Amino acid sequence: MRRVAARNFGRFFDQLLQFVAVEAATQESPESFDLSIFLQDSLEGFAVLESKRSISTSLEQGLLVHADRNILNRIIDNIFMNIHRHTSGVDPVEVRTYRDKDNVVLEIHDGGPGIPHLSNEEPFRPFKRFDPSRSRDTGGSGLGLSIIDSSVRRLNGRLTIG
């Protein structure tokens, strides 16, 4: 029991440090690169971690983004870790990139249970409880979504969950 609590506290502390760092950080080294090519390493790592999961991709080539690679990598890694932690290992995942007018869009869909619709009506606050009757383990976002949202905003992007 103590080892589990210590491990959970260690993960919480790491997330808290990451959240504070994201909030305080500025983009260090924005550069232009092809989003679909950039995604390949993360997708390959996720596929190894999730060998039983169906992962489909539809990646439009030549979608140049101007961003800090480290921030974008943190966003993608956190999303994939949330999928790993909060969905069954067989729920399918779909990753798409495409252009919508002047915007480059990255969509990541998973077959998990989802989050109540009200979460998009307010900012992704740390420790947001989607259902007040549920426990810490089953009813809230902790810091993960706050880190992702803050990182996306650093890149002048917008995070939506649907």
C-alpha positions as CSV (number, residue, x, y, z in Angstrom):
1,M,0.0,0.0,0.0
2,R,2.8,2.4,0.9
3,R,4.6,1.8,-2.4
4,V,1.5,2.5,-4.4
5,A,0.9,5.7,-2.5
6,A,4.5,6.8,-3.0
7,R,4.4,5.9,-6.7
8,N,1.2,7.9,-7.1
9,F,2.6,10.8,-5.2
10,G,5.7,10.7,-7.4
11,R,3.6,10.8,-10.5
12,F,1.5,13.6,-9.1
13,F,4.6,15.6,-8.2
14,D,6.1,15.1,-11.6
15,Q,2.8,16.4,-13.2
16,L,2.7,19.3,-10.9
17,L,6.3,20.3,-11.8
18,Q,5.4,19.9,-15.5
19,F,2.2,22.0,-15.1
20,V,4.2,24.9,-13.4
21,A,6.9,24.7,-16.0
22,V,4.4,24.9,-18.9
23,E,2.7,27.9,-17.3
24,A,6.0,29.7,-16.8
25,A,7.7,28.7,-20.1
26,T,8.0,30.6,-23.3
27,Q,8.6,29.0,-26.6
28,E,12.3,28.4,-26.8
29,S,13.0,27.4,-30.4
30,P,10.0,27.6,-32.7
31,E,10.8,26.2,-36.1
32,S,8.9,25.0,-39.2
33,F,8.4,21.3,-39.8
34,D,6.0,18.8,-41.3
35,L,3.5,17.8,-38.6
36,S,2.8,14.3,-40.1
37,I,6.5,13.4,-40.2
38,F,7.0,14.7,-36.7
39,L,4.2,12.5,-35.4
40,Q,5.8,9.3,-36.8
41,D,8.2,8.7,-33.8
42,S,5.4,9.2,-31.2
43,L,3.0,6.9,-33.2
44,E,5.7,4.2,-33.4
45,G,6.3,4.4,-29.7
46,F,2.6,4.3,-28.9
47,A,2.1,1.3,-31.2
48,V,4.8,-0.6,-29.3
49,L,3.3,0.3,-25.9
50,E,-0.2,-0.6,-27.2
51,S,0.5,-3.7,-29.3
52,K,-3.1,-5.1,-28.9
53,R,-4.8,-1.8,-29.8
54,S,-6.0,-0.9,-33.3
55,I,-4.3,2.4,-34.3
56,S,-5.3,3.9,-37.6
57,T,-3.8,7.0,-39.2
58,S,-4.7,9.5,-41.9
59,L,-1.8,11.9,-42.1
60,E,-1.9,14.6,-44.7
61,Q,1.7,15.2,-45.8
62,G,3.2,18.7,-46.2
63,L,1.4,20.3,-43.3
64,L,4.0,22.8,-42.1
65,V,3.6,24.1,-38.5
66,H,5.8,26.7,-36.9
67,A,6.2,25.6,-33.3
68,D,8.5,24.5,-30.5
69,R,9.1,20.8,-31.0
70,N,9.5,20.1,-27.3
71,I,6.1,21.6,-26.4
72,L,4.4,19.7,-29.3
73,N,6.1,16.5,-28.3
74,R,4.9,17.0,-24.6
75,I,1.3,17.5,-25.8
76,I,1.3,14.3,-27.9
77,D,3.1,12.2,-25.3
78,N,0.6,13.4,-22.6
79,I,-2.4,12.6,-24.9
80,F,-1.1,9.1,-25.6
81,M,-0.3,8.5,-21.9
82,N,-3.9,9.6,-21.0
83,I,-5.2,7.1,-23.6
84,H,-3.0,4.4,-22.2
85,R,-4.1,5.0,-18.6
86,H,-7.8,5.8,-19.1
87,T,-9.0,3.5,-21.8
88,S,-9.0,-0.3,-22.2
89,G,-6.0,-1.7,-24.1
90,V,-8.3,-2.7,-27.0
91,D,-10.2,0.5,-27.6
92,P,-9.3,1.8,-31.1
93,V,-7.3,5.0,-31.7
94,E,-7.5,7.2,-34.8
95,V,-5.0,9.9,-35.5
96,R,-5.6,12.4,-38.3
97,T,-3.9,15.5,-39.6
98,Y,-5.4,17.9,-42.2
99,R,-5.7,21.5,-43.2
100,D,-8.9,23.4,-42.4
101,K,-8.8,26.8,-44.1
102,D,-5.7,28.5,-42.5
103,N,-5.3,26.0,-39.7
104,V,-3.5,22.7,-39.3
105,V,-5.6,20.2,-37.4
106,L,-4.4,17.3,-35.3
107,E,-7.2,15.0,-34.2
108,I,-6.7,12.0,-31.9
109,H,-9.8,9.9,-31.3
110,D,-10.0,7.0,-28.9
111,G,-12.7,4.5,-28.1
112,G,-12.7,5.2,-24.4
113,P,-15.6,6.3,-22.2
114,G,-15.0,10.0,-22.9
115,I,-15.6,13.0,-20.7
116,P,-19.0,14.7,-20.1
117,H,-19.8,17.4,-22.6
118,L,-19.7,20.1,-19.9
119,S,-15.9,19.9,-19.9
120,N,-15.7,22.0,-23.1
121,E,-17.9,24.8,-21.6
122,E,-15.1,25.9,-19.2
123,P,-11.3,26.0,-19.1
124,F,-9.5,22.8,-18.3
125,R,-8.9,23.6,-14.7
126,P,-6.5,21.4,-12.6
127,F,-8.3,18.7,-10.6
128,K,-11.7,19.5,-12.3
129,R,-14.3,17.1,-11.1
130,F,-16.7,16.2,-13.9
131,D,-19.0,14.4,-11.5
132,P,-18.8,15.5,-7.9
133,S,-20.0,12.1,-6.7
134,R,-17.1,10.3,-8.1
135,S,-13.7,9.7,-6.6
136,R,-10.3,11.1,-7.5
137,D,-9.5,7.9,-9.4
138,T,-12.7,7.9,-11.5
139,G,-14.2,11.3,-11.7
140,G,-11.7,14.1,-12.6
141,S,-8.9,15.3,-14.8
142,G,-6.1,15.7,-12.3
143,L,-3.4,17.7,-14.0
144,G,-3.1,15.9,-17.3
145,L,-5.7,17.8,-19.3
146,S,-4.5,21.1,-17.8
147,I,-1.0,20.4,-18.9
148,I,-2.2,19.5,-22.4
149,D,-4.5,22.6,-22.6
150,S,-1.8,25.0,-21.4
151,S,0.8,23.6,-23.8
152,V,-1.7,23.9,-26.7
153,R,-2.4,27.5,-25.8
154,R,1.4,28.2,-25.7
155,L,1.4,27.2,-29.4
156,N,-1.6,29.4,-30.1
157,G,-3.8,26.4,-30.6
158,R,-7.1,25.2,-29.3
159,L,-7.9,22.0,-27.5
160,T,-11.4,20.5,-27.8
161,I,-12.8,17.3,-26.5
162,G,-15.8,15.7,-28.0
